């Protein structure tokens, strides 16, 4: 059953080294809307109460990072990672012109290695997210659970309704500035580059988060987080090894993004066809198997960081594909904007200013092709 496959995927996500690419790494930040979802929601009262209780526990367990750093009983490795977070936060504010507010000034020790589980869903024969509506952030294609059993049960319920589902762990979230987001111990289980990427990613959300544009928000924050980590380690810290690692990860992310998007066209053509369900299901698996073979024979050799393993077509479905859309959409276009802008701070300012209260993708189009006729085409969409 699909629910069983989702659970198996979740378990394998916590295994070390050589994880297949259909595994979202545990340090990938959960969407920035998480806390708004947990605190004020149109979902069931039970969901809201549990999420609100968990958030309250997190907030009540905070300790100032500065206090933890100066505590003589703090292990040296934890102290070093907390100082790294402090430096990354300062860098995001001072050099990237982002607005962290009080985020990442406190620390919470979580008694497990995963903060929460996130459920994504999509119809079996449509590349269309199932969405949930939440105040402030609008419609989002995910739902987070601190209770892992409830996450699995939600996926099983959606499976029974004919959806493809994907359940993934997360180690961090942002409240978009509504509360002083603490740093979770789950985030610190990652390596130095991932920690800096996560801090800058989440601070990007608290700075700029157009409502109802989850895919744009996550992809843009992904771009800023990775490009920001490169700038941090290459310029601010001048650490040659971590600088190269950050560059390689950003390169690999764009390679994977291009591969991922190449899978969409044949699936969309299939779903528009009039094939019977059984035949469509078989053809869907054929397309995914061919993609897995192409990934192994053509794409894997392009990676530099060694962070992506094999692609298992039996574990890939529409929910998995669409969840990648959240983080991997138009990353090359954002890189082009960065190169034209000359630095990351200018690129970020341009996107925020051009987007305003409008559509982030249309703003990116205008910035990449500012000709008057192009602006007219964009406005006419």
C-alpha positions in Angstrom: 0.0 0.0 0.0 1.1 3.6 -0.6 0.9 4.4 3.1 3.3 1.6 3.9 5.7 2.9 1.3 5.5 6.4 2.8 6.3 5.0 6.2 9.2 3.0 4.9 10.6 6.1 3.2 10.3 8.1 6.4 12.3 5.4 8.3 15.0 5.4 5.7 15.3 9.1 5.8 16.9 8.8 9.2 19.6 6.4 8.1 23.1 7.8 7.6 25.1 8.1 4.4 24.2 7.4 0.8 20.5 8.2 1.1 18.6 7.9 -2.2 17.6 11.1 -3.8 13.9 10.5 -3.1 14.8 11.1 0.6 14.4 14.7 1.8 17.4 15.2 4.1 16.4 15.6 7.7 18.0 19.1 7.9 15.8 20.5 5.1 13.7 23.2 6.8 10.0 22.8 7.0 8.0 25.5 5.3 8.0 28.9 6.9 4.3 28.8 7.6 4.6 26.0 10.1 4.0 28.0 13.2 1.2 30.0 11.8 -0.4 26.7 10.9 0.1 25.3 14.4 -1.2 28.4 16.2 -4.2 29.6 14.2 -5.9 27.2 11.8 -9.1 26.2 10.1 -8.3 22.6 10.8 -9.8 20.4 13.5 -9.7 21.7 17.1 -7.7 18.6 18.1 -5.0 19.4 15.5 -4.8 23.0 16.6 -4.7 22.2 20.3 -1.9 19.6 19.9 0.1 21.8 17.7 -0.4 24.8 20.0 0.6 22.8 23.0 3.8 21.6 21.3 4.7 25.2 20.3 4.0 26.4 23.8 6.4 23.7 25.2 9.1 24.7 22.7 8.8 28.4 23.7 8.8 27.7 27.4 11.9 25.6 27.1 14.0 28.3 25.5 17.4 29.3 26.8 19.3 32.3 25.5 22.0 31.1 23.1 24.5 33.4 24.7 23.8 31.9 28.1 24.3 28.3 26.7 27.5 29.3 25.0 28.9 30.7 28.3 27.7 27.8 30.4 30.8 25.8 31.4 28.8 22.5 31.3 28.0 23.0 27.6 29.8 20.4 25.5 32.5 22.0 23.2 30.9 20.8 20.0 27.5 22.2 20.9 29.2 25.5 21.9 30.9 25.7 18.5 27.7 25.1 16.6 25.8 27.7 18.6 28.5 30.2 17.9 28.2 29.3 14.2 24.5 30.1 14.4 25.2 33.4 16.0 27.7 34.3 13.3 25.3 33.2 10.5 22.4 35.2 12.0 24.6 38.3 12.3 25.8 37.8 8.7 22.2 37.5 7.4 21.3 40.7 9.0 24.4 42.8 8.5 25.5 41.6 5.0 22.4 40.3 3.4 20.0 42.9 4.7 17.6 40.3 6.0 15.4 40.8 9.1 15.9 38.1 11.7 14.1 39.9 14.5 14.5 37.8 17.7 14.8 34.5 15.7 17.7 32.2 16.6 18.7 34.1 19.8 17.5 31.2 22.0 18.0 27.4 22.0 15.8 24.5 22.8 16.9 20.9 23.4 14.4 18.5 21.7 14.2 15.0 23.1 14.1 13.4 19.7 16.1 13.6 16.5 13.1 14.8 14.3 11.1 17.9 15.2 7.9 17.1 13.3 6.6 15.2 10.3 5.2 16.9 7.2 2.5 15.3 5.0 2.1 16.1 1.3 -0.5 14.7 -1.0 -1.5 14.8 -4.7 -4.1 13.0 -6.9 -2.7 9.8 -8.3 -3.1 11.0 -11.9 -2.6 14.8 -11.5 0.4 16.9 -10.8 -1.7 19.1 -8.5 -1.2 19.5 -4.8 -3.8 18.9 -2.3 -3.8 22.1 -0.2 -4.9 23.2 3.2 -5.9 26.7 4.1 -4.5 28.6 7.0 -4.9 32.2 8.1 -2.1 34.6 7.3 -0.2 32.3 4.9 -3.2 31.2 2.7 -3.2 27.8 1.0 -0.2 25.6 1.5 0.5 22.1 0.1 1.6 20.5 3.4 0.4 19.8 6.9 2.8 19.4 9.8 2.5 17.0 12.8 4.4 16.9 16.1 2.6 13.6 16.7 4.2 11.2 14.2 1.5 8.6 14.5 -1.1 11.2 13.5 1.0 12.1 10.5 1.0 8.5 9.3 -2.7 8.1 10.0 -3.4 11.3 7.9 -1.3 9.8 5.1 -3.2 6.5 5.3 -6.6 8.4 5.2 -5.4 10.3 2.1 -4.2 7.1 0.5 -7.7 5.6 1.0 -9.1 8.6 -0.8 -7.0 8.0 -3.9 -4.1 10.4 -3.2 -0.4 9.8 -3.6 1.2 10.7 -0.3 4.6 11.7 1.0 5.6 11.9 4.6 8.9 13.5 5.5 10.7 14.6 8.6 11.7 18.2 9.4 14.1 19.7 11.8 13.2 23.4 11.7 10.4 26.0 11.0 9.8 29.7 11.1 6.9 31.6 12.6 7.4 34.4 10.1 8.4 36.8 12.9 5.2 36.3 14.9 7.2 34.6 17.7 11.0 34.7 18.5 11.9 31.4 16.8 14.3 29.4 18.9 17.1 27.2 17.4 16.2 23.5 17.8 18.7 20.9 18.7 17.4 18.9 15.7 18.8 21.6 13.4 22.2 21.2 15.1 22.4 17.5 14.2 23.5 18.7 10.7 26.9 19.7 9.5 28.2 23.3 9.4 27.1 24.1 5.8 23.6 22.8 6.4 23.2 24.7 9.6 24.1 28.0 7.9 21.8 27.2 5.0 18.9 26.5 7.4 19.5 29.7 9.4 19.6 31.9 6.4 16.7 30.1 4.7 14.4 30.6 7.7 15.4 34.2 8.2 14.6 34.8 4.5 11.1 33.6 5.3 10.7 35.9 8.3 11.8 38.8 6.1 9.7 38.1 3.0 6.8 35.7 2.6 4.1 36.5 0.0 0.9 34.7 1.2 -0.3 31.8 -0.8 2.9 31.3 -2.8 4.5 28.3 -1.2 6.5 27.2 -4.2 8.0 30.6 -4.8 8.7 31.2 -1.1 10.5 27.9 -0.6 12.5 28.0 -3.8 13.5 31.6 -3.2 14.5 30.9 0.4 16.4 27.8 -0.9 18.3 30.1 -3.3 19.1 32.7 -0.6 20.0 30.0 1.9 22.5 28.3 -0.4 23.9 31.4 -2.0 24.1 33.0 1.5 26.0 30.0 2.8 28.5 30.3 0.0 29.0 34.0 0.7 29.3 33.3 4.5 32.0 30.6 4.2 33.8 32.0 1.2 33.9 35.7 2.2 33.0 36.2 5.8 34.7 33.1 7.2 37.3 32.5 4.5 37.1 28.8 5.1 38.3 27.2 1.8 37.0 23.7 2.5 33.5 24.8 3.6 33.4 27.4 0.8 34.0 24.7 -1.7 31.4 22.4 0.0 28.8 25.1 -0.1 29.5 25.8 -3.8 29.2 22.1 -4.6 25.9 21.7 -2.9 24.4 24.7 -4.7 25.6 23.3 -8.0 24.2 19.9 -7.2 20.9 21.3 -6.2 20.5 23.0 -9.5 21.5 19.9 -11.4 18.9 17.9 -9.5 16.3 20.6 -10.0 16.8 20.4 -13.8 16.5 16.6 -13.7 13.4 16.8 -11.6 11.6 19.2 -13.9 12.5 17.0 -16.9 10.2 14.3 -15.3 7.2 16.5 -15.3 6.4 16.9 -19.1 5.9 13.2 -19.9 3.8 12.7 -16.8 1.6 15.7 -17.6 1.1 14.4 -21.1 0.2 11.0 -19.7 -2.3 12.4 -17.2 -4.0 14.4 -20.1 -4.5 11.2 -22.0 -7.7 9.1 -22.0 -6.0 5.8 -20.9 -7.9 3.6 -18.5 -6.6 3.8 -14.9 -4.7 0.5 -14.9 -2.9 1.4 -18.1 -2.2 4.9 -16.9 -0.8 3.5 -13.7 1.5 1.1 -15.6 2.7 3.8 -17.9 3.4 6.1 -15.0 5.7 3.5 -13.5 7.4 3.0 -16.8 8.1 6.8 -17.0 9.5 6.8 -13.5 11.7 3.7 -14.2 13.1 5.4 -17.3 13.8 8.5 -15.3 15.6 6.5 -12.6 17.8 4.8 -15.2 18.6 8.2 -16.8 19.4 9.6 -13.4 21.9 6.8 -12.8 23.5 6.8 -16.3 23.5 10.6 -17.0 22.9 12.7 -13.9 24.7 11.2 -11.0 28.1 11.7 -12.6 27.4 15.5 -12.6 27.1 15.8 -8.9 30.1 17.2 -6.9 29.1 16.8 -3.2 28.2 13.1 -3.0 24.9 13.9 -1.2 22.6 12.2 -3.7 22.2 8.5 -3.9 20.1 6.5 -6.3 16.5 7.2 -7.4 14.0 4.4 -6.5 11.0 4.6 -8.8 9.0 2.5 -6.5 9.2 5.2 -3.9 8.4 8.2 -6.2 4.9 9.4 -6.7 3.1 12.7 -7.5 3.3 13.9 -3.9 7.1 13.4 -3.9 7.5 15.2 -7.2 5.4 18.1 -6.2 7.2 18.4 -2.8 10.3 18.9 -4.8 8.6 21.7 -6.7 8.6 23.6 -3.4 12.3 23.8 -3.3 13.7 23.2 -6.8 11.7 25.5 -9.1 13.6 28.0 -11.3 16.8 27.9 -9.3 18.8 28.5 -12.4 16.8 31.6 -13.1 17.5 32.9 -9.6 21.2 32.1 -10.2 21.1 34.2 -13.4 19.5 37.1 -11.5 22.3 36.8 -8.9 25.0 36.9 -11.5 23.4 39.9 -13.2 22.9 41.7 -9.9 26.6 41.3 -8.8 25.8 40.2 -5.3 23.2 38.4 -3.3 22.0 41.4 -1.3 21.1 43.3 -4.4 19.3 40.3 -5.9 17.2 39.8 -2.8 16.3 43.5 -2.6 15.3 43.4 -6.3 13.0 40.4 -5.9 11.3 41.8 -2.7 10.8 45.3 -4.3 9.6 43.9 -7.6 7.2 41.4 -6.1 5.5 43.8 -3.6 2.0 42.4 -3.1 2.1 40.6 -6.4 3.2 37.3 -7.8 6.8 36.3 -7.1 7.3 34.3 -10.4 6.0 37.2 -12.5 8.4 39.6 -10.6 11.3 37.2 -11.4 10.2 37.2 -15.1 10.3 41.0 -15.2 13.7 41.2 -13.5 15.1 38.7 -16.0 13.5 40.3 -19.0 12.5 43.9 -18.2 11.5 44.9 -21.8 8.2 46.8 -21.9 6.6 44.2 -24.1 7.6 41.5 -21.7 6.1 43.3 -18.8 2.9 43.6 -20.8 2.8 39.9 -21.5 3.3 39.1 -17.8 0.6 41.5 -16.7 -1.8 39.9 -19.2 -1.5 36.4 -17.7 
